[in-house]
Amino acid sequence: MLPPLPERMRPDSLDHYVGQRHLVGEGCVLRKMIESGNLSSFILWGPPGVGKTTLAHIIAQTMGREFYTLSAVTAGVKDVREVFEKARGAGLFSQRGAPILFIDEIHRFNKAQQDALLGAVETGTIVLIGATTENPSFEVISPLLSRCQVFVLKPLERNDMQTLLDRALREDVLLKTKEIRLEETEALMRFSGGDGRKLLNVLEIVVDAFAGRSPIVIDNATVTESIQENMAMYDKDGEMHYDIISAFIKSIRGSDPNAAIYYLARMIDAGEDPLFIARRLCLSASEDVGLANPNALLLANACFEVVSKIGMPEGRIPLAETTVYLASSPKSNGSYMALEKALALVKETGNLPVPLPIRNAPTQLMKDLHYSDGYKYAHDFPGHFVDMEFLPEEIKGTVFYDPQPNRHENTLRAYLEACWPKYYQKG
C-alpha cells in the first residue's frame, strides 16, 4: 500500500524544497549553516504544512548526522533520556558532528520535559531542532530559548503551492499514470490556505473521488464537492477548528455544560492543543462569567497552570472540570462592557488631562505646579471612602460599569449606590 501523497512527495534535498527562500536560499542563514557544517540548536516556528519537519530531515541527511525524532504529543522525559543515551553512543564514533534530535510540536512539552533537554543541548550531546506552530516566546522556557535560535517559517505563497501541485502531477508514482486535467486551481488553493501538506491531501482526495473514471477533471466544483464529502469534520488548523472553538465558548456563555463538554471532547479527540483550550477558558472566565463569579478566573488560571505542568492525556481532566464549572456559573459581562465603553470614549476624546489632585508629585517642581494638591486619602475617611472626582473634568460623572443582576454584583451595586448615589441610585 502506498503512503499518502504528501509523504511520497517529501523532498530529500534543499534543491527540491519549496518555499522559505529567506532561510534556505543562496546565501541565507540556514543554508550557510548547513554548508559550513557548524550546526547549532534552533526552533522552527511557523504554521502547519510549510515544511518544518521536511527541513529537519533534509538538514540531517545533507550533513550526514544521526537523526532522532520525537513527538511532544506522545513522548515523555523517559523517551528524551533514552535518545540522549543513544546520542552519546553515536557521538563517540561520529566524525560528522553531534546527532540531531528533532522534536515536533515542542510547545506541547511541559516545563519538566523542556528542562530535561537543557543539559544535552548545553554540552553539545545533541543538536536540538524544535518545530512549533505557537510563539516560542510564550511556550518555550527561557533557559532553553536562550540556547536556540528561532527561525520563522511563512505560509507558502501561491507560486510555491503551484510548484508543489505541478510537481505532484508530473512526478508522483501514481498520479503520473492517470489522465488528469487541471482546469481550475482556486478551490484547491482556498482549501489549502498556504499549507503544502493540506494541498497534497486535498489533491489526493479529489483524485480518489473519481474511483477509476477517466479523465479526471479537476475544477473548483469537483474540488468543493469532494472536500465536503470526504474531509474530516474537524481540522484543528482549518475552518472547522474555529467553528468548534466558537461552539465551545458559546455553549459556556449560554450556560449549557452538556454542549460545552461535548465540544471539548471533539477538540480533545482531534488532538487540539490543550493550552489553546485552557487559554480560551481563561478568556471566557473573564468575559462571560466575570464578576458574577470571580472564582471562575482563579479556577481557569489554575487549570492553565496544571495543564502546562502535566500535559496530556491527564490534562483533559482539569479541562473538563473547568468547562463544566464555567458553563454552570452565573454570567456577567459587566466589566468587559465597561472597558469597551471606556475604550470608545478614549478614542472619541483623546488624551484628556489627569486632574491635578491625583497626579503623582515625586519632585519639587511638580509640587510647585500643584500636582497632588487637594488629594484626599480615602483611608483617612469613614468607611475608607471619600466623595472626590477622579475622572478628567471633561467626562466627569460618566458611568462605564453597570453591575449586572446576579448575587455577587447585587452586592457591588449596593456598595456603589451608597458611595455614589448621584450616579448609581436610580430614579
Helices and strands as residue ranges (DSSP letters): H 5-8, G 14-16, H 21-24, H 29-36, E 42-45, H 52-63, E 67-71, H 77-93, E 100-104, G 106-108, H 111-123, E 127-132, H 136-139, H 142-145, E 149-152, H 158-171, G 175-177, E 180-182, H 186-192, H 196-209, E 216-218, H 220-230, H 239-253, H 257-269, H 274-284, I 285-289, G 290-292, H 295-310, H 316-328, H 334-349, G 356-358, H 364-368, G 378-380, G 382-384, G 393-395, H 407-419, H 421-424
